[in-house]
């Protein structure tokens, strides 16, 4: 079953190229991408692994990681790159 989470993400441009993506509310959630779009897509896999690790270790998920209600409107802030 899918869940939707609202999380702040930080994209840090790396000197060698690409971006590192972290979430200030979830220490240990980290991924990367060659572009912002790729980094955002990789967050889905990183978050799934983060949730699975907590469950496997019997740890509760952080309070910030609560799925949105199915009928709640979604406010999504995202970076838009304009060439």
PDB file as gemmi writes it, atoms N, CA and C in Angstrom:
CRYST1    1.000    1.000    1.000  90.00  90.00  90.00 P 1                      
ATOM      1  N   UNK A   1       0.835  -1.177   0.000  1.00  0.00           N  
ATOM      2  CA  UNK A   1       0.000   0.000   0.000  1.00  0.00           C  
ATOM      3  C   UNK A   1       0.885   1.247   0.000  1.00  0.00           C  
ATOM      4  N   UNK A   2       0.560   2.191  -0.838  1.00  0.00           N  
ATOM      5  CA  UNK A   2       1.334   3.419  -0.959  1.00  0.00           C  
ATOM      6  C   UNK A   2       0.905   4.440   0.080  1.00  0.00           C  
ATOM      7  N   UNK A   3       1.837   5.267   0.459  1.00  0.00           N  
ATOM      8  CA  UNK A   3       1.553   6.377   1.362  1.00  0.00           C  
ATOM      9  C   UNK A   3       2.229   7.615   0.808  1.00  0.00           C  
ATOM     10  N   UNK A   4       1.663   8.767   1.098  1.00  0.00           N  
ATOM     11  CA  UNK A   4       2.234  10.036   0.671  1.00  0.00           C  
ATOM     12  C   UNK A   4       2.735  10.763   1.903  1.00  0.00           C  
ATOM     13  N   UNK A   5       3.998  11.198   1.846  1.00  0.00           N  
ATOM     14  CA  UNK A   5       4.615  11.912   2.949  1.00  0.00           C  
ATOM     15  C   UNK A   5       4.993  13.318   2.493  1.00  0.00           C  
ATOM     16  N   UNK A   6       4.859  14.279   3.378  1.00  0.00           N  
ATOM     17  CA  UNK A   6       5.277  15.650   3.098  1.00  0.00           C  
ATOM     18  C   UNK A   6       6.558  15.907   3.886  1.00  0.00           C  
ATOM     19  N   UNK A   7       7.656  16.121   3.167  1.00  0.00           N  
ATOM     20  CA  UNK A   7       8.959  16.292   3.808  1.00  0.00           C  
ATOM     21  C   UNK A   7       9.736  17.426   3.155  1.00  0.00           C  
ATOM     22  N   UNK A   8      10.445  18.206   3.956  1.00  0.00           N  
ATOM     23  CA  UNK A   8      11.344  19.200   3.366  1.00  0.00           C  
ATOM     24  C   UNK A   8      12.611  18.494   2.871  1.00  0.00           C  
ATOM     25  N   UNK A   9      13.081  18.895   1.714  1.00  0.00           N  
ATOM     26  CA  UNK A   9      14.299  18.312   1.150  1.00  0.00           C  
ATOM     27  C   UNK A   9      15.303  19.418   0.858  1.00  0.00           C  
ATOM     28  N   UNK A  10      16.568  19.122   1.081  1.00  0.00           N  
ATOM     29  CA  UNK A  10      17.640  20.057   0.789  1.00  0.00           C  
ATOM     30  C   UNK A  10      18.497  19.456  -0.325  1.00  0.00           C  
ATOM     31  N   UNK A  11      18.658  20.225  -1.401  1.00  0.00           N  
ATOM     32  CA  UNK A  11      19.489  19.816  -2.526  1.00  0.00           C  
ATOM     33  C   UNK A  11      20.766  20.637  -2.483  1.00  0.00           C  
ATOM     34  N   UNK A  12      21.895  19.972  -2.267  1.00  0.00           N  
ATOM     35  CA  UNK A  12      23.180  20.671  -2.217  1.00  0.00           C  
ATOM     36  C   UNK A  12      23.979  20.321  -3.467  1.00  0.00           C  
ATOM     37  N   UNK A  13      24.280  21.360  -4.260  1.00  0.00           N  
ATOM     38  CA  UNK A  13      25.066  21.138  -5.471  1.00  0.00           C  
ATOM     39  C   UNK A  13      26.488  20.736  -5.073  1.00  0.00           C  
ATOM     40  N   UNK A  14      27.018  19.730  -5.736  1.00  0.00           N  
ATOM     41  CA  UNK A  14      28.344  19.228  -5.419  1.00  0.00           C  
ATOM     42  C   UNK A  14      29.370  19.761  -6.417  1.00  0.00           C  
ATOM     43  N   UNK A  15      30.591  20.047  -5.959  1.00  0.00           N  
ATOM     44  CA  UNK A  15      31.623  20.613  -6.837  1.00  0.00           C  
ATOM     45  C   UNK A  15      31.922  19.724  -8.052  1.00  0.00           C  
ATOM     46  N   UNK A  16      31.821  18.418  -7.869  1.00  0.00           N  
ATOM     47  CA  UNK A  16      32.117  17.490  -8.966  1.00  0.00           C  
ATOM     48  C   UNK A  16      30.913  17.284  -9.884  1.00  0.00           C  
ATOM     49  N   UNK A  17      29.800  17.931  -9.531  1.00  0.00           N  
ATOM     50  CA  UNK A  17      28.578  17.814 -10.326  1.00  0.00           C  
ATOM     51  C   UNK A  17      27.514  17.039  -9.573  1.00  0.00           C  
ATOM     52  N   UNK A  18      26.286  17.278  -9.905  1.00  0.00           N  
ATOM     53  CA  UNK A  18      25.187  16.580  -9.270  1.00  0.00           C  
ATOM     54  C   UNK A  18      24.787  17.222  -7.954  1.00  0.00           C  
ATOM     55  N   UNK A  19      23.855  16.561  -7.287  1.00  0.00           N  
ATOM     56  CA  UNK A  19      23.282  17.081  -6.051  1.00  0.00           C  
ATOM     57  C   UNK A  19      23.199  15.981  -4.996  1.00  0.00           C  
ATOM     58  N   UNK A  20      23.455  16.352  -3.759  1.00  0.00           N  
ATOM     59  CA  UNK A  20      23.185  15.495  -2.616  1.00  0.00           C  
ATOM     60  C   UNK A  20      21.866  15.966  -2.035  1.00  0.00           C  
ATOM     61  N   UNK A  21      20.986  15.002  -1.704  1.00  0.00           N  
ATOM     62  CA  UNK A  21      19.656  15.327  -1.192  1.00  0.00           C  
ATOM     63  C   UNK A  21      19.517  14.768   0.222  1.00  0.00           C  
ATOM     64  N   UNK A  22      19.143  15.636   1.166  1.00  0.00           N  
ATOM     65  CA  UNK A  22      18.916  15.227   2.549  1.00  0.00           C  
ATOM     66  C   UNK A  22      17.587  15.805   3.029  1.00  0.00           C  
ATOM     67  N   UNK A  23      17.134  15.302   4.168  1.00  0.00           N  
ATOM     68  CA  UNK A  23      15.914  15.798   4.799  1.00  0.00           C  
ATOM     69  C   UNK A  23      16.265  16.179   6.236  1.00  0.00           C  
ATOM     70  N   UNK A  24      16.101  17.449   6.610  1.00  0.00           N  
ATOM     71  CA  UNK A  24      16.475  17.866   7.964  1.00  0.00           C  
ATOM     72  C   UNK A  24      15.641  17.199   9.058  1.00  0.00           C  
ATOM     73  N   UNK A  25      14.479  16.672   8.723  1.00  0.00           N  
ATOM     74  CA  UNK A  25      13.633  16.016   9.724  1.00  0.00           C  
ATOM     75  C   UNK A  25      13.956  14.533   9.901  1.00  0.00           C  
ATOM     76  N   UNK A  26      14.725  13.976   8.963  1.00  0.00           N  
ATOM     77  CA  UNK A  26      15.027  12.542   9.009  1.00  0.00           C  
ATOM     78  C   UNK A  26      16.526  12.310   8.879  1.00  0.00           C  
ATOM     79  N   UNK A  27      17.257  12.379   9.997  1.00  0.00           N  
ATOM     80  CA  UNK A  27      18.689  12.120   9.936  1.00  0.00           C  
ATOM     81  C   UNK A  27      18.942  10.732   9.336  1.00  0.00           C  
ATOM     82  N   UNK A  28      19.871  10.660   8.437  1.00  0.00           N  
ATOM     83  CA  UNK A  28      20.175   9.378   7.806  1.00  0.00           C  
ATOM     84  C   UNK A  28      19.521   9.206   6.450  1.00  0.00           C  
ATOM     85  N   UNK A  29      18.554  10.028   6.126  1.00  0.00           N  
ATOM     86  CA  UNK A  29      17.954   9.971   4.795  1.00  0.00           C  
ATOM     87  C   UNK A  29      18.830  10.797   3.868  1.00  0.00           C  
ATOM     88  N   UNK A  30      19.497  10.125   2.950  1.00  0.00           N  
ATOM     89  CA  UNK A  30      20.405  10.816   2.031  1.00  0.00           C  
ATOM     90  C   UNK A  30      20.403  10.068   0.711  1.00  0.00           C  
ATOM     91  N   UNK A  31      20.403  10.835  -0.356  1.00  0.00           N  
ATOM     92  CA  UNK A  31      20.499  10.263  -1.694  1.00  0.00           C  
ATOM     93  C   UNK A  31      21.159  11.300  -2.573  1.00  0.00           C  
ATOM     94  N   UNK A  32      21.234  11.034  -3.863  1.00  0.00           N  
ATOM     95  CA  UNK A  32      21.875  11.965  -4.765  1.00  0.00           C  
ATOM     96  C   UNK A  32      21.296  11.814  -6.154  1.00  0.00           C  
ATOM     97  N   UNK A  33      21.689  12.719  -7.030  1.00  0.00           N  
ATOM     98  CA  UNK A  33      21.282  12.641  -8.419  1.00  0.00           C  
ATOM     99  C   UNK A  33      22.132  13.580  -9.248  1.00  0.00           C  
ATOM    100  N   UNK A  34      22.257  13.263 -10.520  1.00  0.00           N  
ATOM    101  CA  UNK A  34      23.014  14.124 -11.420  1.00  0.00           C  
ATOM    102  C   UNK A  34      22.278  15.434 -11.675  1.00  0.00           C  
ATOM    103  N   UNK A  35      20.943  15.398 -11.562  1.00  0.00           N  
ATOM    104  CA  UNK A  35      20.111  16.589 -11.732  1.00  0.00           C  
ATOM    105  C   UNK A  35      19.158  16.687 -10.544  1.00  0.00           C  
ATOM    106  N   UNK A  36      18.521  17.827 -10.387  1.00  0.00           N  
ATOM    107  CA  UNK A  36      17.524  17.969  -9.325  1.00  0.00           C  
ATOM    108  C   UNK A  36      16.400  16.965  -9.534  1.00  0.00           C  
ATOM    109  N   UNK A  37      15.970  16.801 -10.778  1.00  0.00           N  
ATOM    110  CA  UNK A  37      14.886  15.870 -11.076  1.00  0.00           C  
ATOM    111  C   UNK A  37      15.274  14.438 -10.710  1.00  0.00           C  
ATOM    112  N   UNK A  38      16.495  14.040 -11.027  1.00  0.00           N  
ATOM    113  CA  UNK A  38      16.960  12.697 -10.687  1.00  0.00           C  
ATOM    114  C   UNK A  38      17.067  12.524  -9.172  1.00  0.00           C  
ATOM    115  N   UNK A  39      17.565  13.548  -8.487  1.00  0.00           N  
ATOM    116  CA  UNK A  39      17.655  13.482  -7.025  1.00  0.00           C  
ATOM    117  C   UNK A  39      16.293  13.327  -6.391  1.00  0.00           C  
ATOM    118  N   UNK A  40      15.307  14.079  -6.902  1.00  0.00           N  
ATOM    119  CA  UNK A  40      13.952  13.975  -6.380  1.00  0.00           C  
ATOM    120  C   UNK A  40      13.384  12.582  -6.614  1.00  0.00           C  
ATOM    121  N   UNK A  41      13.622  12.025  -7.782  1.00  0.00           N  
ATOM    122  CA  UNK A  41      13.148  10.663  -8.074  1.00  0.00           C  
ATOM    123  C   UNK A  41      13.813   9.647  -7.145  1.00  0.00           C  
ATOM    124  N   UNK A  42      15.084   9.857  -6.814  1.00  0.00           N  
ATOM    125  CA  UNK A  42      15.806   8.920  -5.948  1.00  0.00           C  
ATOM    126  C   UNK A  42      15.349   8.996  -4.493  1.00  0.00           C  
ATOM    127  N   UNK A  43      14.709  10.089  -4.106  1.00  0.00           N  
ATOM    128  CA  UNK A  43      14.208  10.216  -2.734  1.00  0.00           C  
ATOM    129  C   UNK A  43      13.182   9.120  -2.439  1.00  0.00           C  
ATOM    130  N   UNK A  44      12.380   8.751  -3.404  1.00  0.00           N  
ATOM    131  CA  UNK A  44      11.369   7.707  -3.188  1.00  0.00           C  
ATOM    132  C   UNK A  44      12.020   6.399  -2.724  1.00  0.00           C  
ATOM    133  N   UNK A  45      13.071   5.969  -3.411  1.00  0.00           N  
ATOM    134  CA  UNK A  45      13.767   4.740  -3.007  1.00  0.00           C  
ATOM    135  C   UNK A  45      14.456   4.909  -1.659  1.00  0.00           C  
ATOM    136  N   UNK A  46      15.078   6.065  -1.443  1.00  0.00           N  
ATOM    137  CA  UNK A  46      15.764   6.305  -0.169  1.00  0.00           C  
ATOM    138  C   UNK A  46      14.784   6.299   0.998  1.00  0.00           C  
ATOM    139  N   UNK A  47      13.610   6.899   0.797  1.00  0.00           N  
ATOM    140  CA  UNK A  47      12.612   6.929   1.862  1.00  0.00           C  
ATOM    141  C   UNK A  47      12.065   5.533   2.137  1.00  0.00           C  
ATOM    142  N   UNK A  48      11.824   4.765   1.093  1.00  0.00           N  
ATOM    143  CA  UNK A  48      11.344   3.388   1.281  1.00  0.00           C  
ATOM    144  C   UNK A  48      12.366   2.569   2.078  1.00  0.00           C  
ATOM    145  N   UNK A  49      13.662   2.738   1.770  1.00  0.00           N  
ATOM    146  CA  UNK A  49      14.708   2.024   2.505  1.00  0.00           C  
ATOM    147  C   UNK A  49      14.783   2.506   3.951  1.00  0.00           C  
ATOM    148  N   UNK A  50      14.622   3.794   4.177  1.00  0.00           N  
ATOM    149  CA  UNK A  50      14.641   4.377   5.520  1.00  0.00           C  
ATOM    150  C   UNK A  50      13.518   3.775   6.367  1.00  0.00           C  
ATOM    151  N   UNK A  51      12.322   3.714   5.810  1.00  0.00           N  
ATOM    152  CA  UNK A  51      11.165   3.157   6.528  1.00  0.00           C  
ATOM    153  C   UNK A  51      11.375   1.665   6.802  1.00  0.00           C  
ATOM    154  N   UNK A  52      11.849   0.934   5.808  1.00  0.00           N  
ATOM    155  CA  UNK A  52      12.090  -0.502   5.973  1.00  0.00           C  
ATOM    156  C   UNK A  52      13.134  -0.782   7.052  1.00  0.00           C  
ATOM    157  N   UNK A  53      14.210   0.008   7.080  1.00  0.00           N  
ATOM    158  CA  UNK A  53      15.245  -0.176   8.091  1.00  0.00           C  
ATOM    159  C   UNK A  53      14.684   0.034   9.494  1.00  0.00           C  
ATOM    160  N   UNK A  54      13.892   1.077   9.686  1.00  0.00           N  
ATOM    161  CA  UNK A  54      13.302   1.325  11.002  1.00  0.00           C  
ATOM    162  C   UNK A  54      12.401   0.166  11.420  1.00  0.00           C  
ATOM    163  N   UNK A  55      11.621  -0.331  10.496  1.00  0.00           N  
ATOM    164  CA  UNK A  55      10.720  -1.459  10.813  1.00  0.00           C  
ATOM    165  C   UNK A  55      11.519  -2.721  11.135  1.00  0.00           C  
ATOM    166  N   UNK A  56      12.563  -3.002  10.334  1.00  0.00           N  
ATOM    167  CA  UNK A  56      13.388  -4.189  10.567  1.00  0.00           C  
ATOM    168  C   UNK A  56      14.083  -4.141  11.927  1.00  0.00           C  
ATOM    169  N   UNK A  57      14.460  -2.934  12.361  1.00  0.00           N  
ATOM    170  CA  UNK A  57      15.137  -2.780  13.653  1.00  0.00           C  
ATOM    171  C   UNK A  57      14.157  -2.606  14.814  1.00  0.00           C  
ATOM    172  N   UNK A  58      12.866  -2.583  14.502  1.00  0.00           N  
ATOM    173  CA  UNK A  58      11.847  -2.420  15.544  1.00  0.00           C  
ATOM    174  C   UNK A  58      11.815  -1.015  16.119  1.00  0.00           C  
ATOM    175  N   UNK A  59      12.312  -0.041  15.373  1.00  0.00           N  
ATOM    176  CA  UNK A  59      12.331   1.347  15.832  1.00  0.00           C  
ATOM    177  C   UNK A  59      11.080   2.069  15.335  1.00  0.00           C  
ATOM    178  N   UNK A  60      10.532   2.929  16.154  1.00  0.00           N  
ATOM    179  CA  UNK A  60       9.385   3.713  15.665  1.00  0.00           C  
ATOM    180  C   UNK A  60       9.864   4.738  14.636  1.00  0.00           C  
ATOM    181  N   UNK A  61       8.990   5.049  13.726  1.00  0.00           N  
ATOM    182  CA  UNK A  61       9.318   6.087  12.746  1.00  0.00           C  
ATOM    183  C   UNK A  61       9.287   7.442  13.434  1.00  0.00           C  
ATOM    184  N   UNK A  62      10.116   8.372  13.014  1.00  0.00           N  
ATOM    185  CA  UNK A  62      10.086   9.713  13.592  1.00  0.00           C  
ATOM    186  C   UNK A  62       8.693  10.329  13.445  1.00  0.00           C  
ATOM    187  N   UNK A  63       8.327  11.158  14.388  1.00  0.00           N  
ATOM    188  CA  UNK A  63       7.004  11.783  14.375  1.00  0.00           C  
ATOM    189  C   UNK A  63       6.769  12.580  13.095  1.00  0.00           C  
ATOM    190  N   UNK A  64       7.829  13.115  12.522  1.00  0.00           N  
ATOM    191  CA  UNK A  64       7.695  13.903  11.290  1.00  0.00           C  
ATOM    192  C   UNK A  64       7.288  13.048  10.099  1.00  0.00           C  
ATOM    193  N   UNK A  65       7.450  11.741  10.233  1.00  0.00           N  
ATOM    194  CA  UNK A  65       7.181  10.839   9.124  1.00  0.00           C  
ATOM    195  C   UNK A  65       5.812  10.184   9.279  1.00  0.00           C  
ATOM    196  N   UNK A  66       4.800  10.988   9.127  1.00  0.00           N  
ATOM    197  CA  UNK A  66       3.428  10.502   9.204  1.00  0.00           C  
ATOM    198  C   UNK A  66       2.778  10.686   7.841  1.00  0.00           C  
ATOM    199  N   UNK A  67       2.168   9.630   7.316  1.00  0.00           N  
ATOM    200  CA  UNK A  67       1.545   9.784   5.991  1.00  0.00           C  
ATOM    201  C   UNK A  67       0.389  10.774   6.028  1.00  0.00           C  
ATOM    202  N   UNK A  68       0.205  11.462   4.912  1.00  0.00           N  
ATOM    203  CA  UNK A  68      -0.929  12.375   4.791  1.00  0.00           C  
ATOM    204  C   UNK A  68      -2.208  11.563   4.669  1.00  0.00           C  
ATOM    205  N   UNK A  69      -3.304  12.115   5.154  1.00  0.00           N  
ATOM    206  CA  UNK A  69      -4.598  11.454   5.005  1.00  0.00           C  
ATOM    207  C   UNK A  69      -4.924  11.366   3.518  1.00  0.00           C  
ATOM    208  N   UNK A  70      -5.599  10.297   3.130  1.00  0.00           N  
ATOM    209  CA  UNK A  70      -5.902  10.055   1.727  1.00  0.00           C  
ATOM    210  C   UNK A  70      -6.669  11.162   1.041  1.00  0.00           C  
ATOM    211  N   UNK A  71      -7.507  11.886   1.778  1.00  0.00           N  
ATOM    212  CA  UNK A  71      -8.311  12.926   1.155  1.00  0.00           C  
ATOM    213  C   UNK A  71      -7.773  14.335   1.417  1.00  0.00           C  
ATOM    214  N   UNK A  72      -6.600  14.422   2.036  1.00  0.00           N  
ATOM    215  CA  UNK A  72      -6.015  15.734   2.336  1.00  0.00           C  
ATOM    216  C   UNK A  72      -5.420  16.332   1.067  1.00  0.00           C  
ATOM    217  N   UNK A  73      -5.579  17.635   0.868  1.00  0.00           N  
ATOM    218  CA  UNK A  73      -4.923  18.258  -0.281  1.00  0.00           C  
ATOM    219  C   UNK A  73      -3.415  18.225  -0.092  1.00  0.00           C  
ATOM    220  N   UNK A  74      -2.697  18.177  -1.177  1.00  0.00           N  
ATOM    221  CA  UNK A  74      -1.241  18.103  -1.123  1.00  0.00           C  
ATOM    222  C   UNK A  74      -0.661  19.430  -1.581  1.00  0.00           C  
ATOM    223  N   UNK A  75       0.169  20.017  -0.747  1.00  0.00           N  
ATOM    224  CA  UNK A  75       0.888  21.241  -1.089  1.00  0.00           C  
ATOM    225  C   UNK A  75       2.316  20.801  -1.382  1.00  0.00           C  
ATOM    226  N   UNK A  76       2.714  20.921  -2.615  1.00  0.00           N  
ATOM    227  CA  UNK A  76       4.040  20.495  -3.028  1.00  0.00           C  
ATOM    228  C   UNK A  76       4.839  21.703  -3.487  1.00  0.00           C  
ATOM    229  N   UNK A  77       5.946  21.944  -2.806  1.00  0.00           N  
ATOM    230  CA  UNK A  77       6.871  22.978  -3.240  1.00  0.00           C  
ATOM    231  C   UNK A  77       8.021  22.281  -3.919  1.00  0.00           C  
ATOM    232  N   UNK A  78       8.368  22.734  -5.093  1.00  0.00           N  
ATOM    233  CA  UNK A  78       9.433  22.072  -5.814  1.00  0.00           C  
ATOM    234  C   UNK A  78      10.281  23.098  -6.558  1.00  0.00           C  
ATOM    235  N   UNK A  79      11.468  22.698  -6.905  1.00  0.00           N  
ATOM    236  CA  UNK A  79      12.353  23.563  -7.673  1.00  0.00           C  
ATOM    237  C   UNK A  79      12.011  23.419  -9.151  1.00  0.00           C  
ATOM    238  N   UNK A  80      11.935  24.530  -9.828  1.00  0.00           N  
ATOM    239  CA  UNK A  80      11.691  24.537 -11.262  1.00  0.00           C  
ATOM    240  C   UNK A  80      12.894  25.194 -11.917  1.00  0.00           C  
ATOM    241  N   UNK A  81      13.581  24.451 -12.762  1.00  0.00           N  
ATOM    242  CA  UNK A  81      14.754  24.973 -13.434  1.00  0.00           C  
ATOM    243  C   UNK A  81      14.335  25.548 -14.775  1.00  0.00           C  
ATOM    244  N   UNK A  82      14.626  26.820 -14.976  1.00  0.00           N  
ATOM    245  CA  UNK A  82      14.300  27.488 -16.222  1.00  0.00           C  
ATOM    246  C   UNK A  82      15.610  27.827 -16.923  1.00  0.00           C  
ATOM    247  N   UNK A  83      15.839  27.217 -18.089  1.00  0.00           N  
ATOM    248  CA  UNK A  83      17.111  27.478 -18.790  1.00  0.00           C  
ATOM    249  C   UNK A  83      17.164  28.902 -19.322  1.00  0.00           C  
TER     250      UNK A  83                                                      
END                                                                             
